[in-house]
Amino acid sequence: MRLNNVEIEDTFAEAFPMYIGRFMVTASTRRWALTSAQEMKG
C-alpha cells in the first residue's frame, strides 16, 4: 500500500481492532493542561 508516496507494509498483527487519534490540549498553565488530559483519559 502507498500513502503520500510512501510504501507501507502491513506487518503488524493485533488480537483486537484499535483506533488511534491525536488531540491538542491548550491551557493557561502546564498544571491545567495535565489535569484536563488526565480527566479526559479517565
Biopython code that builds the backbone (N, CA, C, O; Angstrom):
import numpy as np
from Bio.PDB.StructureBuilder import StructureBuilder

atoms = [
    (1, "MET", "N", (0.844, -1.158, 0.000)),
    (1, "MET", "CA", (0.000, 0.000, 0.000)),
    (1, "MET", "C", (0.899, 1.234, 0.000)),
    (1, "MET", "O", (1.955, 1.247, 0.633)),
    (2, "ARG", "N", (0.471, 2.255, -0.709)),
    (2, "ARG", "CA", (1.214, 3.522, -0.733)),
    (2, "ARG", "C", (0.328, 4.614, -0.140)),
    (2, "ARG", "O", (-0.859, 4.709, -0.452)),
    (3, "LEU", "N", (0.929, 5.438, 0.721)),
    (3, "LEU", "CA", (0.223, 6.554, 1.327)),
    (3, "LEU", "C", (1.136, 7.766, 1.280)),
    (3, "LEU", "O", (2.230, 7.747, 1.845)),
    (4, "ASN", "N", (0.696, 8.811, 0.614)),
    (4, "ASN", "CA", (1.514, 10.022, 0.438)),
    (4, "ASN", "C", (2.870, 9.693, -0.161)),
    (4, "ASN", "O", (3.898, 10.212, 0.274)),
    (5, "ASN", "N", (2.860, 8.833, -1.157)),
    (5, "ASN", "CA", (4.062, 8.431, -1.884)),
    (5, "ASN", "C", (5.077, 7.686, -1.000)),
    (5, "ASN", "O", (6.273, 7.690, -1.291)),
    (6, "VAL", "N", (4.597, 7.047, 0.080)),
    (6, "VAL", "CA", (5.442, 6.250, 0.973)),
    (6, "VAL", "C", (4.893, 4.833, 0.994)),
    (6, "VAL", "O", (3.697, 4.626, 1.197)),
    (7, "GLU", "N", (5.771, 3.856, 0.785)),
    (7, "GLU", "CA", (5.356, 2.457, 0.798)),
    (7, "GLU", "C", (5.098, 2.002, 2.236)),
    (7, "GLU", "O", (5.965, 2.147, 3.097)),
    (8, "ILE", "N", (3.911, 1.452, 2.497)),
    (8, "ILE", "CA", (3.528, 0.962, 3.820)),
    (8, "ILE", "C", (3.376, -0.549, 3.739)),
    (8, "ILE", "O", (2.607, -1.057, 2.923)),
    (9, "GLU", "N", (4.108, -1.266, 4.582)),
    (9, "GLU", "CA", (3.991, -2.719, 4.644)),
    (9, "GLU", "C", (3.145, -3.096, 5.847)),
    (9, "GLU", "O", (3.413, -2.651, 6.963)),
    (10, "ASP", "N", (2.129, -3.914, 5.625)),
    (10, "ASP", "CA", (1.240, -4.342, 6.702)),
    (10, "ASP", "C", (1.851, -5.561, 7.392)),
    (10, "ASP", "O", (1.556, -6.698, 7.024)),
    (11, "THR", "N", (2.698, -5.325, 8.387)),
    (11, "THR", "CA", (3.361, -6.424, 9.095)),
    (11, "THR", "C", (2.952, -6.490, 10.557)),
    (11, "THR", "O", (3.457, -7.338, 11.293)),
    (12, "PHE", "N", (2.054, -5.620, 10.997)),
    (12, "PHE", "CA", (1.659, -5.550, 12.395)),
    (12, "PHE", "C", (0.399, -6.377, 12.606)),
    (12, "PHE", "O", (-0.567, -6.230, 11.857)),
    (13, "ALA", "N", (0.393, -7.240, 13.610)),
    (13, "ALA", "CA", (-0.775, -8.071, 13.914)),
    (13, "ALA", "C", (-1.254, -7.774, 15.330)),
    (13, "ALA", "O", (-0.441, -7.658, 16.247)),
    (14, "GLU", "N", (-2.537, -7.652, 15.511)),
    (14, "GLU", "CA", (-3.146, -7.429, 16.823)),
    (14, "GLU", "C", (-4.301, -8.393, 16.987)),
    (14, "GLU", "O", (-4.895, -8.840, 16.005)),
    (15, "ALA", "N", (-4.615, -8.710, 18.215)),
    (15, "ALA", "CA", (-5.728, -9.613, 18.502)),
    (15, "ALA", "C", (-7.053, -8.867, 18.570)),
    (15, "ALA", "O", (-8.106, -9.496, 18.673)),
    (16, "PHE", "N", (-7.021, -7.547, 18.515)),
    (16, "PHE", "CA", (-8.237, -6.754, 18.604)),
    (16, "PHE", "C", (-8.072, -5.497, 17.755)),
    (16, "PHE", "O", (-6.950, -5.041, 17.536)),
    (17, "PRO", "N", (-9.187, -4.930, 17.273)),
    (17, "PRO", "CA", (-9.085, -3.706, 16.480)),
    (17, "PRO", "C", (-8.677, -2.524, 17.365)),
    (17, "PRO", "O", (-8.984, -2.496, 18.557)),
    (18, "MET", "N", (-7.996, -1.569, 16.778)),
    (18, "MET", "CA", (-7.507, -0.423, 17.538)),
    (18, "MET", "C", (-7.753, 0.851, 16.738)),
    (18, "MET", "O", (-7.534, 0.886, 15.528)),
    (19, "TYR", "N", (-8.201, 1.871, 17.410)),
    (19, "TYR", "CA", (-8.390, 3.178, 16.799)),
    (19, "TYR", "C", (-7.500, 4.169, 17.534)),
    (19, "TYR", "O", (-7.462, 4.179, 18.764)),
    (20, "ILE", "N", (-6.790, 4.993, 16.794)),
    (20, "ILE", "CA", (-5.849, 5.932, 17.370)),
    (20, "ILE", "C", (-6.171, 7.324, 16.848)),
    (20, "ILE", "O", (-6.532, 7.492, 15.684)),
    (21, "GLY", "N", (-6.042, 8.291, 17.695)),
    (21, "GLY", "CA", (-6.273, 9.672, 17.286)),
    (21, "GLY", "C", (-5.335, 10.604, 18.022)),
    (21, "GLY", "O", (-4.680, 10.212, 18.988)),
    (22, "ARG", "N", (-5.277, 11.826, 17.563)),
    (22, "ARG", "CA", (-4.485, 12.863, 18.211)),
    (22, "ARG", "C", (-5.401, 13.982, 18.650)),
    (22, "ARG", "O", (-6.459, 14.215, 18.066)),
    (23, "PHE", "N", (-4.977, 14.658, 19.675)),
    (23, "PHE", "CA", (-5.709, 15.838, 20.100)),
    (23, "PHE", "C", (-4.721, 16.845, 20.671)),
    (23, "PHE", "O", (-3.597, 16.499, 21.037)),
    (24, "MET", "N", (-5.151, 18.071, 20.739)),
    (24, "MET", "CA", (-4.292, 19.117, 21.278)),
    (24, "MET", "C", (-4.993, 19.740, 22.479)),
    (24, "MET", "O", (-6.149, 20.155, 22.390)),
    (25, "VAL", "N", (-4.291, 19.801, 23.589)),
    (25, "VAL", "CA", (-4.816, 20.434, 24.797)),
    (25, "VAL", "C", (-4.141, 21.792, 24.937)),
    (25, "VAL", "O", (-2.914, 21.893, 24.921)),
    (26, "THR", "N", (-4.947, 22.824, 25.073)),
    (26, "THR", "CA", (-4.394, 24.151, 25.329)),
    (26, "THR", "C", (-4.894, 24.606, 26.692)),
    (26, "THR", "O", (-6.056, 24.393, 27.037)),
    (27, "ALA", "N", (-4.031, 25.220, 27.450)),
    (27, "ALA", "CA", (-4.391, 25.707, 28.780)),
    (27, "ALA", "C", (-3.464, 26.851, 29.153)),
    (27, "ALA", "O", (-2.415, 27.052, 28.541)),
    (28, "SER", "N", (-3.873, 27.588, 30.163)),
    (28, "SER", "CA", (-3.059, 28.735, 30.579)),
    (28, "SER", "C", (-1.817, 28.320, 31.361)),
    (28, "SER", "O", (-0.834, 29.059, 31.409)),
    (29, "THR", "N", (-1.862, 27.126, 31.979)),
    (29, "THR", "CA", (-0.690, 26.632, 32.713)),
    (29, "THR", "C", (-0.473, 25.156, 32.401)),
    (29, "THR", "O", (-1.380, 24.468, 31.934)),
    (30, "ARG", "N", (0.723, 24.687, 32.663)),
    (30, "ARG", "CA", (1.035, 23.268, 32.461)),
    (30, "ARG", "C", (0.160, 22.395, 33.360)),
    (30, "ARG", "O", (-0.284, 21.320, 32.956)),
    (31, "ARG", "N", (-0.079, 22.868, 34.575)),
    (31, "ARG", "CA", (-0.907, 22.096, 35.519)),
    (31, "ARG", "C", (-2.314, 21.877, 34.966)),
    (31, "ARG", "O", (-2.839, 20.766, 35.045)),
    (32, "TRP", "N", (-2.932, 22.923, 34.406)),
    (32, "TRP", "CA", (-4.271, 22.791, 33.836)),
    (32, "TRP", "C", (-4.269, 21.856, 32.623)),
    (32, "TRP", "O", (-5.216, 21.094, 32.424)),
    (33, "ALA", "N", (-3.229, 21.911, 31.831)),
    (33, "ALA", "CA", (-3.137, 21.026, 30.664)),
    (33, "ALA", "C", (-3.051, 19.570, 31.108)),
    (33, "ALA", "O", (-3.747, 18.717, 30.558)),
    (34, "LEU", "N", (-2.205, 19.276, 32.097)),
    (34, "LEU", "CA", (-2.079, 17.900, 32.589)),
    (34, "LEU", "C", (-3.365, 17.427, 33.254)),
    (34, "LEU", "O", (-3.769, 16.279, 33.070)),
    (35, "THR", "N", (-4.012, 18.296, 34.024)),
    (35, "THR", "CA", (-5.265, 17.927, 34.691)),
    (35, "THR", "C", (-6.346, 17.607, 33.673)),
    (35, "THR", "O", (-7.053, 16.610, 33.825)),
    (36, "SER", "N", (-6.492, 18.424, 32.642)),
    (36, "SER", "CA", (-7.533, 18.166, 31.644)),
    (36, "SER", "C", (-7.237, 16.905, 30.843)),
    (36, "SER", "O", (-8.164, 16.178, 30.485)),
    (37, "ALA", "N", (-5.975, 16.631, 30.555)),
    (37, "ALA", "CA", (-5.631, 15.398, 29.838)),
    (37, "ALA", "C", (-5.929, 14.176, 30.698)),
    (37, "ALA", "O", (-6.429, 13.173, 30.188)),
    (38, "GLN", "N", (-5.633, 14.242, 31.991)),
    (38, "GLN", "CA", (-5.920, 13.114, 32.881)),
    (38, "GLN", "C", (-7.418, 12.895, 33.029)),
    (38, "GLN", "O", (-7.868, 11.750, 33.057)),
    (39, "GLU", "N", (-8.196, 13.957, 33.123)),
    (39, "GLU", "CA", (-9.645, 13.826, 33.247)),
    (39, "GLU", "C", (-10.264, 13.249, 31.975)),
    (39, "GLU", "O", (-11.201, 12.454, 32.046)),
    (40, "MET", "N", (-9.751, 13.643, 30.826)),
    (40, "MET", "CA", (-10.283, 13.121, 29.571)),
    (40, "MET", "C", (-9.954, 11.638, 29.422)),
    (40, "MET", "O", (-10.765, 10.862, 28.918)),
    (41, "LYS", "N", (-8.756, 11.253, 29.864)),
    (41, "LYS", "CA", (-8.324, 9.856, 29.758)),
    (41, "LYS", "C", (-9.143, 8.960, 30.677)),
    (41, "LYS", "O", (-9.461, 7.828, 30.314)),
    (42, "GLY", "N", (-9.481, 9.446, 31.843)),
    (42, "GLY", "CA", (-10.268, 8.660, 32.797)),
    (42, "GLY", "C", (-9.435, 7.839, 33.722)),
    (42, "GLY", "O", (-9.973, 7.132, 34.573)),
]
sb = StructureBuilder()
sb.init_structure("model")
sb.init_model(0)
sb.init_chain("A")
sb.init_seg("    ")
for serial, (resi, resn, name, xyz) in enumerate(atoms, 1):
    if name == "N":
        sb.init_residue(resn, " ", resi, " ")
    sb.init_atom(name, np.array(xyz, "f"), 0.0, 1.0, " ", f" {name:<3s}", serial, name[0])
structure = sb.get_structure()
